[in-house]
Amino acid sequence: MTEIHTPRLLLRRWYDDDLTPMADINADSQVMHWIDDGSVRDLEQTAEDIERWEEEWDEEGFGLFAVELLASGEVAGFAGLSVPEFLPEVLPAVAISWRLGSQFWGQGYAAEAAHATLEFALQDRGLDRVIAINRMGNDASENIISKLGMVLDHETTHPVYGYPLHIHSIDLTEFQA
Ligand SMILES: CC(C)(COP(=O)(O)OP(=O)(O)OC[C@H]1O[C@@H](n2cnc3c(N)ncnc32)[C@H](O)[C@@H]1OP(=O)(O)O)[C@@H](O)C(=O)NCCC(=O)NCCS
């Protein structure tokens, strides 16, 4: 069982009970604004998402962690690693991403989870490079990317939605864990 403790968070794989809180997060248009075409996702779609994330864990040995607050046991969202199949030009690659419920923003939880994810990528999985794919204008996400020490690799266009994307990367052999 892959689990990581940070000072305030437990990063872990997904339980059945996580469906409702994750579906609530995916149903919030403020959360989904910068993702795909900005549509919210319903309970059924979220169940499919979690099933796919768990499959990626089984197949790749990494995936998106459920982010649980140690203090309350609440599931705040996800952070973790995935293969960005939707953007063939960057493959082979492993991408870091994050999504928290809006009530959990502004407390440093996403950055804490992201930092632990990079440590996991390097120390547990032996990855030497991780990228981040961010829609231009998503400044909250870009803030985390820069706090992690990721550097701009190139700009490109989303193959489906046509909007500009920033591709950042980090050489994990240089990462200060
Ligand atoms: C992107 C997203 C995760 C950012 O969340 P966030 O809470 O703003 O990010 P952080 O964890 O970096 O926290 C931000 C602020 O919390 C504040 N903060 C409060 N308490 C803190 C603490 N104890 N420790 C650290 N920071 C703290 C800091 O001021 C920090 O801002 P700063 O870096 O400018 O100083 C969130 O906006 C989100 O889920 N968006 C929707 C999904 C999305 O767009 N995902 C990206 C595409 S994959």
The ligand as an SDF file (V2000), in Angstrom:
LIG
                    3D

 48 50  0  0  0  0  0  0  0  0999 V2000
   -4.2110   24.8650   -8.2900 C   0  0  0  0  0  0  0  0  0  0  0  0
   -4.6780   24.7230   -6.8450 C   0  0  0  0  0  0  0  0  0  0  0  0
   -4.4710   23.2960   -6.3670 C   0  0  0  0  0  0  0  0  0  0  0  0
   -3.8460   25.7130   -5.9900 C   0  0  0  0  0  0  0  0  0  0  0  0
   -4.2580   25.6340   -4.6530 O   0  0  0  0  0  0  0  0  0  0  0  0
   -3.6740   26.6770   -3.5990 P   0  0  0  0  0  0  0  0  0  0  0  0
   -4.2890   26.3860   -2.3050 O   0  0  0  0  0  0  0  0  0  0  0  0
   -3.8050   28.0430   -4.1610 O   0  0  0  0  0  0  0  0  0  0  0  0
   -2.1060   26.3430   -3.6150 O   0  0  0  0  0  0  0  0  0  0  0  0
   -1.0060   26.3040   -2.4840 P   0  0  0  0  0  0  0  0  0  0  0  0
   -0.9990   25.0130   -1.7920 O   0  0  0  0  0  0  0  0  0  0  0  0
    0.2530   26.6930   -3.1770 O   0  0  0  0  0  0  0  0  0  0  0  0
   -1.3910   27.4260   -1.4360 O   0  0  0  0  0  0  0  0  0  0  0  0
   -1.4520   28.7840   -1.8190 C   0  0  0  0  0  0  0  0  0  0  0  0
   -1.2750   29.7370   -0.6700 C   0  0  0  0  0  0  0  0  0  0  0  0
   -1.6680   29.2220    0.5830 O   0  0  0  0  0  0  0  0  0  0  0  0
   -1.0520   30.0870    1.5770 C   0  0  0  0  0  0  0  0  0  0  0  0
   -0.8320   29.3680    2.8350 N   0  0  0  0  0  0  0  0  0  0  0  0
   -1.6480   29.4820    3.8950 C   0  0  0  0  0  0  0  0  0  0  0  0
   -1.2160   28.6930    4.8890 N   0  0  0  0  0  0  0  0  0  0  0  0
   -0.1010   28.0790    4.4660 C   0  0  0  0  0  0  0  0  0  0  0  0
    0.7780   27.1440    5.0560 C   0  0  0  0  0  0  0  0  0  0  0  0
    0.6110   26.6870    6.3100 N   0  0  0  0  0  0  0  0  0  0  0  0
    1.8050   26.6960    4.3330 N   0  0  0  0  0  0  0  0  0  0  0  0
    2.0200   27.1480    3.0850 C   0  0  0  0  0  0  0  0  0  0  0  0
    1.2140   28.0550    2.4730 N   0  0  0  0  0  0  0  0  0  0  0  0
    0.1450   28.5080    3.1570 C   0  0  0  0  0  0  0  0  0  0  0  0
    0.2180   30.6400    0.9720 C   0  0  0  0  0  0  0  0  0  0  0  0
    0.1380   32.0380    1.0550 O   0  0  0  0  0  0  0  0  0  0  0  0
    0.1590   30.1620   -0.4660 C   0  0  0  0  0  0  0  0  0  0  0  0
    0.3640   31.2130   -1.3750 O   0  0  0  0  0  0  0  0  0  0  0  0
    1.8600   31.6780   -1.8210 P   0  0  0  0  0  0  0  0  0  0  0  0
    2.5490   30.4990   -2.4080 O   0  0  0  0  0  0  0  0  0  0  0  0
    1.6110   32.7590   -2.8130 O   0  0  0  0  0  0  0  0  0  0  0  0
    2.5460   32.1320   -0.5750 O   0  0  0  0  0  0  0  0  0  0  0  0
   -6.1720   25.1000   -6.7180 C   0  0  0  0  0  0  0  0  0  0  0  0
   -6.3460   26.4100   -7.1710 O   0  0  0  0  0  0  0  0  0  0  0  0
   -7.0520   24.1560   -7.5080 C   0  0  0  0  0  0  0  0  0  0  0  0
   -7.3710   23.0530   -7.0700 O   0  0  0  0  0  0  0  0  0  0  0  0
   -7.4820   24.6060   -8.7160 N   0  0  0  0  0  0  0  0  0  0  0  0
   -8.3590   23.8250   -9.5570 C   0  0  0  0  0  0  0  0  0  0  0  0
   -7.6790   22.6500  -10.1950 C   0  0  0  0  0  0  0  0  0  0  0  0
   -6.5770   23.0710  -11.1500 C   0  0  0  0  0  0  0  0  0  0  0  0
   -6.6240   24.1080  -11.7920 O   0  0  0  0  0  0  0  0  0  0  0  0
   -5.5570   22.2250  -11.2420 N   0  0  0  0  0  0  0  0  0  0  0  0
   -4.4450   22.4880  -12.1200 C   0  0  0  0  0  0  0  0  0  0  0  0
   -4.5930   21.8190  -13.4230 C   0  0  0  0  0  0  0  0  0  0  0  0
   -3.9490   20.1660  -13.3020 S   0  0  0  0  0  0  0  0  0  0  0  0
  1  2  1  0
  2  3  1  0
  2  4  1  0
  2 36  1  0
  4  5  1  0
  5  6  1  0
  6  7  2  0
  6  8  1  0
  6  9  1  0
  9 10  1  0
 10 11  2  0
 10 12  1  0
 10 13  1  0
 13 14  1  0
 14 15  1  0
 15 16  1  0
 15 30  1  0
 16 17  1  0
 17 18  1  0
 17 28  1  0
 18 19  1  0
 18 27  1  0
 19 20  2  0
 20 21  1  0
 21 22  1  0
 21 27  2  0
 22 23  1  0
 22 24  2  0
 24 25  1  0
 25 26  2  0
 26 27  1  0
 28 29  1  0
 28 30  1  0
 30 31  1  0
 31 32  1  0
 32 33  2  0
 32 34  1  0
 32 35  1  0
 36 37  1  0
 36 38  1  0
 38 39  2  0
 38 40  1  0
 40 41  1  0
 41 42  1  0
 42 43  1  0
 43 44  2  0
 43 45  1  0
 45 46  1  0
 46 47  1  0
 47 48  1  0
M  END
$$$$
